[in-house]
Amino acid sequence: MSSGPGATVARGRFTGRMSLDDASAYAPPARRDGSERPGSERDPHARVAPAVATVLGLLLAPPALFFWGLSDMATDSCGPDDCSPELTSALDVVDGALLLGGPLGLAAWVAAWLLPRTRRWAVPRLWLAGLSLLPWPVVITLVAGLPPG
C-alpha cells in the first residue's frame, strides 16, 4: 500500500465510513408494493381510551374505596367471630377484589397510556383501558350485595 497522492488505501471491513447508500443495507426489508407495514401509521385517537379510563377511574375509585372501608362495619352486629360464613367469605372476596384487582387495574391503566400510539396497538390499548376500570364496579357491586350477618 502506497501513501502517495492519488493512491488508493485499502480499508478493512469495519474501518470504512458508511455512506448514505450503504444505509439501506441495514434498513428493514421493504414491502413488495412499496407501502409501510400495516398498522404503523399514527393513531389520531390513541389518547381517547386511556383518557376516558382515567376520568372514569377517578369517578369510580373513591366510592369503591369508601364502600370497601365501610364493608367491615357489616360485622358490627354479630362480632367478627359470630358472623355467618356467607358474610365472612363475601368480605374476603371484596378484600381480594380490591387488594389484587387494584394493583392489576393500575398496571393495566399505566400500560394503556404507555403503548405506542399507532393503529396496530389500538385494540390492546382499548382492552387495557377497559380492564383498568374493572376492579372499581366489582367492589361496589360486591359490597352492595353483602349477605346479612
KAMO-V929217 format. One record per residue. RES is the residue in three letters. PSI is psi in radians with two decimals (none if undefined). Layout:
RES|PSI + RES|PSI
This chain:
MET|2.21 + SER|2.73 + SER|0.25 + GLY|3.04 + PRO|2.42 + GLY|-0.04 + ALA|2.53 + THR|2.43 + VAL|2.19 + ALA|2.23 + ARG|2.62 + GLY|3.03 + ARG|-0.66 + PHE|0.11 + THR|-0.23 + GLY|2.74 + ARG|2.56 + MET|2.21 + SER|3.00 + LEU|-0.44 + ASP|-0.54 + ASP|-0.29 + ALA|-0.49 + SER|-0.38 + ALA|-0.40 + TYR|-0.05 + ALA|2.72 + PRO|2.66 + PRO|2.45 + ALA|2.67 + ARG|2.73 + ARG|-0.62 + ASP|0.01 + GLY|0.03 + SER|2.99 + GLU|3.02 + ARG|2.52 + PRO|2.37 + GLY|0.03 + SER|-0.09 + GLU|2.72 + ARG|2.49 + ASP|2.01 + PRO|-0.30 + HIS|0.41 + ALA|-0.48 + ARG|-0.07 + VAL|-0.93 + ALA|-0.82 + PRO|-0.58 + ALA|-0.72 + VAL|-0.72 + ALA|-0.63 + THR|-0.82 + VAL|-0.81 + LEU|-0.63 + GLY|-0.67 + LEU|-0.45 + LEU|-0.58 + LEU|-0.52 + ALA|-0.78 + PRO|-0.79 + PRO|-0.63 + ALA|-0.76 + LEU|-0.63 + PHE|-0.84 + PHE|-0.57 + TRP|-0.71 + GLY|-0.60 + LEU|-0.29 + SER|-0.50 + ASP|-0.32 + MET|-0.15 + ALA|-0.32 + THR|0.09 + ASP|-0.63 + SER|-0.46 + CYS|-0.12 + GLY|2.74 + PRO|-0.34 + ASP|-0.38 + ASP|0.19 + CYS|2.77 + SER|2.61 + PRO|-0.50 + GLU|-0.72 + LEU|-0.78 + THR|-0.66 + SER|-0.64 + ALA|-0.68 + LEU|-0.61 + ASP|-0.65 + VAL|-0.70 + VAL|-0.80 + ASP|-0.76 + GLY|-0.67 + ALA|-0.64 + LEU|-0.75 + LEU|-0.42 + LEU|-0.76 + GLY|-0.54 + GLY|-0.97 + PRO|-0.61 + LEU|-0.68 + GLY|-0.69 + LEU|-0.71 + ALA|-0.70 + ALA|-0.66 + TRP|-0.78 + VAL|-0.73 + ALA|-0.64 + ALA|-0.63 + TRP|-0.53 + LEU|-0.15 + LEU|2.62 + PRO|2.53 + ARG|0.96 + THR|2.86 + ARG|-0.44 + ARG|-0.57 + TRP|0.24 + ALA|-0.78 + VAL|-0.83 + PRO|-0.62 + ARG|-0.74 + LEU|-0.73 + TRP|-0.77 + LEU|-0.68 + ALA|-0.72 + GLY|-0.73 + LEU|-0.44 + SER|-0.37 + LEU|-0.22 + LEU|-0.72 + PRO|-0.60 + TRP|-0.89 + PRO|-0.49 + VAL|-0.78 + VAL|-0.77 + ILE|-0.74 + THR|-0.74 + LEU|-0.69 + VAL|-0.67 + ALA|-0.45 + GLY|0.44 + LEU|2.36 + PRO|2.78 + PRO|2.62 + GLY|none
